[in-house]
Amino acid sequence: MDPKAQSPAQNELDILEMPMEALAAYWLSIKKLMDTKRDKSLLATEMENTGERFIRHLLDAASSTLDQDLLRELASAKCQALLAEARRRLDMIRLGLTGMAQGENPRLTFIRLSGHMTPPALTEKRAFELASGLMSTVAQKDADLPVLLCVDHKQKDDRLAVKLLFYALAARRNGRQSLHEYLPHLRPSPFAEGLSMAADGFEPEFVSRHLATLRDQALGAARRKMRMATEMCLALKSGLPYDDMFRVARSFMT
């Protein structure tokens, strides 16, 4: 695992981050294309060109012979699997930031993170080697800091653990206030918000509770978006008119 490499998923759509309106517009645009070109192969082409896993699942289902009840059931199963993964990684981020806020020994932080990682587990020795290597790379003059410092739920477990361990080591060696220097290179995100709180000396318990709230809000919104996408996919598959698909989308919006 190379901590310097950027995960392809970082450049892809992500249903946790997409606004509800953008997701609805995505499905409506597919409907409009299919009505114009009358070509179901568009679904296969679109599936090849997106890395968003839930959308890919629905595109595949829309081009299948599955009936509506089975398609909805399978979409629910995929939703549960993806949200469980996202929850686990958001909890890794919460644990890492809470450890920084309380000045925790990075070894203890890594042990906590290990409990949330799926096999094969990253060894402590290897994790510290990679995190130390990342510290050296970040210090280089031409370092691509937005890529190197990025932390989010789309990263694989081992990459995410190494990134969090890097920040834990930086806080331990240079003090929590030193974490401020990384903030300008981070996009707005729960991690950036939590890192700012840890750097400002917020109580660890407050940091943990706040990140848990952000986690639950993100997962709840994602669940609603996945339900909407499922129903729009079913509408597309059944050949409902564009205006009726739009009505489906509006039912999930305030």
C-alpha positions as CSV (number, residue, x, y, z in Angstrom):
1,M,0.0,0.0,0.0
2,D,1.5,3.3,-1.1
3,P,0.2,6.2,1.1
4,K,1.4,8.6,-1.6
5,A,-0.8,7.3,-4.3
6,Q,-4.2,8.8,-4.9
7,S,-7.1,6.4,-4.8
8,P,-9.1,6.5,-8.1
9,A,-12.3,6.7,-6.0
10,Q,-11.3,10.1,-4.8
11,N,-12.1,11.5,-8.2
12,E,-15.4,9.7,-8.6
13,L,-18.9,10.6,-7.7
14,D,-19.8,9.5,-4.2
15,I,-23.4,9.2,-3.0
16,L,-22.6,10.3,0.5
17,E,-21.4,13.6,-0.9
18,M,-23.7,14.2,-3.8
19,P,-26.6,16.7,-3.2
20,M,-30.0,15.1,-3.5
21,E,-30.8,17.4,-6.4
22,A,-27.7,16.4,-8.3
23,L,-28.5,12.8,-7.9
24,A,-32.1,13.3,-9.2
25,A,-30.7,15.3,-12.1
26,Y,-28.4,12.4,-12.9
27,W,-31.2,9.9,-13.3
28,L,-33.4,12.4,-15.2
29,S,-30.6,13.0,-17.6
30,I,-30.3,9.3,-18.3
31,K,-34.1,9.2,-18.9
32,K,-33.9,12.0,-21.3
33,L,-31.0,10.3,-23.2
34,M,-32.9,7.0,-23.4
35,D,-36.0,8.7,-24.6
36,T,-34.0,10.5,-27.3
37,K,-31.8,7.7,-28.6
38,R,-34.1,4.7,-27.8
39,D,-31.0,2.6,-26.9
40,K,-30.8,0.5,-23.8
41,S,-27.1,0.0,-24.3
42,L,-26.7,3.5,-22.9
43,L,-27.1,2.0,-19.4
44,A,-24.1,-0.4,-20.0
45,T,-22.0,2.5,-21.3
46,E,-23.0,4.7,-18.3
47,M,-22.2,1.8,-15.9
48,E,-18.7,1.5,-17.4
49,N,-18.1,5.2,-16.9
50,T,-19.0,5.6,-13.3
51,G,-17.2,4.3,-10.3
52,E,-20.0,5.1,-7.8
53,R,-20.8,1.7,-6.5
54,F,-24.5,2.1,-5.7
55,I,-25.2,3.8,-9.0
56,R,-23.4,1.1,-10.8
57,H,-25.5,-1.5,-9.0
58,L,-28.7,0.2,-10.1
59,L,-27.6,0.7,-13.7
60,D,-26.8,-3.0,-13.9
61,A,-30.2,-3.8,-12.4
62,A,-32.0,-1.5,-14.7
63,S,-30.7,-3.4,-17.7
64,S,-31.5,-6.8,-16.3
65,T,-34.7,-8.9,-16.3
66,L,-35.2,-8.6,-12.5
67,D,-38.7,-7.8,-11.4
68,Q,-39.4,-4.7,-9.4
69,D,-39.7,-6.5,-6.0
70,L,-36.4,-8.3,-6.4
71,L,-34.6,-5.3,-7.7
72,R,-35.8,-3.2,-4.7
73,E,-34.7,-6.0,-2.3
74,L,-31.3,-6.3,-3.9
75,A,-30.8,-2.5,-3.9
76,S,-31.7,-2.5,-0.2
77,A,-29.0,-5.2,0.5
78,K,-26.4,-3.2,-1.5
79,C,-27.4,0.0,0.4
80,Q,-26.9,-1.7,3.8
81,A,-23.5,-3.1,2.8
82,L,-22.2,0.2,1.5
83,L,-23.5,2.2,4.5
84,A,-22.0,-0.3,6.9
85,E,-18.6,0.2,5.2
86,A,-18.9,4.0,5.3
87,R,-20.0,3.9,8.9
88,R,-16.9,1.8,9.9
89,R,-14.5,4.2,8.1
90,L,-16.2,7.3,9.5
91,D,-15.8,5.7,12.9
92,M,-12.1,5.2,12.2
93,I,-11.8,8.9,11.4
94,R,-13.7,9.8,14.6
95,L,-11.4,7.6,16.7
96,G,-8.3,9.0,15.1
97,L,-9.3,12.6,15.7
98,T,-10.5,11.9,19.2
99,G,-7.1,10.4,20.0
100,M,-5.4,13.5,18.6
101,A,-7.6,15.7,20.7
102,Q,-6.6,13.9,23.9
103,G,-2.9,13.6,23.1
104,E,-3.2,9.8,22.9
105,N,-0.1,7.6,22.2
106,P,-0.2,6.9,18.4
107,R,0.4,3.2,19.2
108,L,-2.9,3.1,21.2
109,T,-4.6,5.0,18.4
110,F,-3.5,2.4,15.9
111,I,-4.7,-0.4,18.1
112,R,-8.1,1.3,18.2
113,L,-8.1,1.7,14.4
114,S,-7.1,-1.9,13.9
115,G,-10.3,-3.1,15.6
116,H,-12.3,-1.4,12.7
117,M,-10.1,-2.7,9.8
118,T,-11.1,-5.6,7.7
119,P,-8.6,-8.4,7.0
120,P,-5.9,-8.6,5.9
121,A,-4.8,-6.4,8.8
122,L,-2.0,-3.9,8.5
123,T,0.7,-4.7,11.0
124,E,1.7,-2.0,13.5
125,K,5.3,-2.0,12.3
126,R,4.3,-1.5,8.6
127,A,1.8,1.1,9.5
128,F,4.4,3.2,11.4
129,E,6.9,2.8,8.5
130,L,4.3,4.0,6.0
131,A,3.2,6.9,8.2
132,S,6.8,8.0,8.8
133,G,7.4,7.8,5.0
134,L,4.4,10.0,4.4
135,M,5.7,12.5,6.9
136,S,9.0,12.7,4.9
137,T,7.0,13.0,1.6
138,V,4.8,15.8,2.9
139,A,7.9,17.8,3.9
140,Q,9.2,17.8,0.3
141,K,9.1,21.0,-1.6
142,D,7.1,19.7,-4.5
143,A,4.7,17.6,-2.4
144,D,1.1,17.4,-3.7
145,L,-0.4,18.3,-0.3
146,P,-4.1,18.2,-1.2
147,V,-3.6,14.6,-2.3
148,L,-1.2,13.5,0.4
149,L,-3.2,15.0,3.3
150,C,-6.7,13.9,2.1
151,V,-8.6,11.7,4.5
152,D,-12.1,10.4,3.8
153,H,-14.4,7.4,3.9
154,K,-13.6,6.4,0.3
155,Q,-10.1,5.4,1.2
156,K,-9.3,1.7,1.8
157,D,-8.8,0.7,5.4
158,D,-5.1,0.4,5.3
159,R,-4.6,3.7,3.5
160,L,-7.0,5.4,5.9
161,A,-5.3,4.0,8.9
162,V,-1.9,5.2,7.7
163,K,-3.2,8.7,7.0
164,L,-4.7,9.0,10.4
165,L,-1.5,7.6,12.0
166,F,0.4,10.3,10.2
167,Y,-1.7,13.0,11.8
168,A,-1.5,11.3,15.2
169,L,2.4,11.3,14.9
170,A,2.4,14.9,13.8
171,A,0.3,16.0,16.8
172,R,2.4,13.9,19.2
173,R,5.7,15.2,17.9
174,N,4.8,18.9,17.3
175,G,1.8,19.5,19.5
176,R,-1.8,19.6,18.5
177,Q,-1.6,23.3,17.4
178,S,0.8,22.3,14.6
179,L,-2.2,20.5,12.9
180,H,-3.4,24.0,11.8
181,E,-0.7,24.0,9.1
182,Y,-2.5,21.2,7.3
183,L,-6.0,22.7,7.2
184,P,-5.6,25.0,4.2
185,H,-4.8,21.9,2.1
186,L,-8.0,20.0,3.1
187,R,-11.3,20.4,1.4
188,P,-14.3,21.0,3.7
189,S,-15.2,17.7,5.3
190,P,-16.0,16.1,8.6
191,F,-12.3,15.2,8.9
192,A,-11.2,18.8,8.3
193,E,-13.8,20.1,10.8
194,G,-12.6,17.5,13.4
195,L,-8.9,18.3,12.8
196,S,-9.6,22.0,13.4
197,M,-11.3,21.2,16.6
198,A,-8.5,19.0,17.8
199,A,-5.9,21.6,16.9
200,D,-7.9,24.3,18.8
201,G,-7.9,22.2,22.0
202,F,-11.6,21.1,22.1
203,E,-12.4,18.5,24.7
204,P,-12.0,14.9,23.3
205,E,-15.5,13.9,24.4
206,F,-17.0,16.9,22.5
207,V,-14.9,16.1,19.4
208,S,-16.1,12.5,19.5
209,R,-19.8,13.4,20.0
210,H,-19.7,16.0,17.3
211,L,-18.1,13.6,14.7
212,A,-20.6,10.9,15.7
213,T,-23.4,13.4,14.9
214,L,-21.9,14.3,11.5
215,R,-21.5,10.6,10.8
216,D,-25.2,9.9,11.6
217,Q,-26.4,12.9,9.5
218,A,-24.3,11.8,6.5
219,L,-25.4,8.2,6.7
220,G,-29.1,9.2,7.2
221,A,-29.0,11.5,4.2
222,A,-27.2,8.8,2.1
223,R,-29.9,6.3,3.0
224,R,-32.6,8.7,1.7
225,K,-30.6,9.4,-1.5
226,M,-30.2,5.6,-2.1
227,R,-34.0,5.1,-1.7
228,M,-34.7,7.9,-4.1
229,A,-32.2,6.5,-6.6
230,T,-33.7,3.1,-6.3
231,E,-37.2,4.3,-7.0
232,M,-36.0,6.4,-10.0
233,C,-34.2,3.4,-11.3
234,L,-37.4,1.4,-11.1
235,A,-39.3,4.2,-12.8
236,L,-36.8,4.2,-15.6
237,K,-36.9,0.5,-16.0
238,S,-40.7,0.4,-16.1
239,G,-40.7,3.1,-18.8
240,L,-42.5,5.9,-16.8
241,P,-42.6,9.2,-18.6
242,Y,-40.0,11.9,-17.7
243,D,-42.5,14.0,-15.8
244,D,-43.5,11.0,-13.6
245,M,-39.8,10.3,-12.9
246,F,-39.5,13.9,-11.8
247,R,-42.5,13.4,-9.5
248,V,-40.7,10.4,-7.9
249,A,-37.6,12.6,-7.2
250,R,-39.7,15.4,-5.8
251,S,-41.3,13.0,-3.3
252,F,-37.9,12.7,-1.5
253,M,-37.2,16.4,-1.4
254,T,-38.5,19.1,1.0
